[in-house]
């Protein structure tokens, strides 16, 4: 059985920086040794009108996790 790990605050910050610099999801995933689907889901769930913001993404993820 696979174990799943949540993205950390530092990993979300890494996604934020690379995304802001214009790198694509595949490059971001490879640089973090994560699956490209993980990055895609993270960006689609947590990108708002002002783009992807790591602090907001982390807060929203915590809120979603607490509802379980």
N, C-alpha and C positions, 0 to 999 in steps of 0.2 A: 504494500500500500504506500502510495506517494505521500510525502509530507509537503505541505504548502507553506511558504513563508510570505509574510506581508512585506511590502516595500518599506524600508526604513525612511526616516526623515532625510538622511544623507543621500539615499538613492533617489528620492524625489527631487532633491536639490540638484543632483547630477542630471536628471532628466530635464529639469527646468533650464539649466545652463546650456546643455547641448541643443535642446529644442529652440531656445532663444537665438542660438548661433546659426540655426538653419540646418542642422544635421537631421537626416531622416531617421525613422523609427528603427530600421534595421541596423544602422550604425550605432545608435544609442543602445540597442539591445546587445550587440556584440561587445561594446565597450564595458558593459556591466555584467556580461556573462549571464544574461537573462533571455528568455524566449521573446521573440518579437511580438507575440500576442499579448504578453504581459504589458509591454510598453504601449501597444495600441489601446488596450483596455484602460490603462491608467490615463492616457491622454483623452480618450473619448469620455470617460466618466468625470474627469476633473478639469476640462477646458471650458471656460465660461466666456463671456463677452470680452473680457480683458485678457484672454489667452490662458495658458496653463500657469498657475501660480502654486508653487510647492507648499507654501504654508497653508493655503486654503485646501489644497488636495489632502494634506496630512490630517487636517481637522475634519474634513468630510469623511475620510476613511475611518477615523476614530469613531465618529458618530454612527456610521453604518455598522461598524463592528460591535458597538454597544447595544444596538437594537436586537442583535441575535440572542 
